[in-house]
């Protein structure tokens, strides 16, 4: 099993998981400095995407940052790609992989099963040691992790990638339609977990729509909110496989396929997916459908395995303070995510990691001390959440 780090969590008491909150200390400021990015493009894609990448670099430069563009073969060795990142040392804040670049696989026992999944954390702590004890090509252990710089990806065919970079340019130059507020959809298996909580999104947006009651978390409700209403930020708790959401109707599940994301052109710019395996980028997946199949999708965080971000307070706090998507992920993982490999080792970000939420409606001068925090779940609660995932995973819908 991977390393678990619990020393930073201080439990004053075990409070019920309702809307209650406490203040968590350690007021580290969010990193709002300009982004210095290494963009690695799949070698065979460069010629067709060169104009899009150069426009992206100009846009980042206009924000005070910089982009170094390098090519790498899709058949290349992950260790060589990691070395390319390492050679940049502290000169970059993160990397952005474009195209089909090497994935690293990990295996572990989690939620009562052996699971195998791609893990991008391999590229984010360049001092970490990864071990493959049975020499089967998949790592099964690692030294303690601390992200030193973030890594994100975007995959798709060339047409999709050109379209995605066009969306980025339009967003940065103000050529986009306003999508107000945030939308939280918590399917009925979790309706009483942090009931009524906005997960800190009320500090980012004036309007936060929450759907968590059984009568309002049907597929039609989800579709109405993401396809017709839309939201700048979507945070969804829904059972999933890589290619489908399974939304409970009380006695069974309604399927929302990744192809329906494009069909309905769902409206969400920034999406936090508590959807098991929904960000498994090595195959067709929900996360890339939100990015490549819609007019609005720009950035996603989700998991390549069973699990997801049920405690996103630090992620949201960092975004609220004006930091980038990549820095929010880095801050969340180092502060909370590394506490539990079973839940979080598959957590990744997809899309442009340098993006900041332009339409946030808040005071940016915010620290952990001033950000009202929910109590982290105790072991019993985490076990209960895990049991729900196990029961669904046993259905073997795909």
Secondary structure, DSSP 8 states (H G I E B T S, - for coil): ------TT---S----SSS--B----------S--EEEEEEEGGGHHHHHHHHHHHHHHHHHTT-EEEEEEE-TTS-HHHHHHHHHTTGGG-SEEEEESS----EEEEEETTEEEEEE-GGGGT-TT--EE-TT-SSSB-EE-----SSEEEEE-S-HHHHHHHHHHHHHHHTT-S----SEEEEE-GGGTTTTTT--TTGGGT-S-EEEE-SGGG-SHHHHHIIIIII-EEEEEEE-EEETTEEEEE-SSSEEEEEHHHHHHHT--EEEEEEE-TTTT-TTSS-HHHHHHHSSSS--EEEEESSS---S--HHHHHHHHTT--HHHHHHHHHHHTGGG-HHHHTTEEEEE-TT---TT--S-S---GGGS-B-----HHHHHHHHHHHHHHHTT---
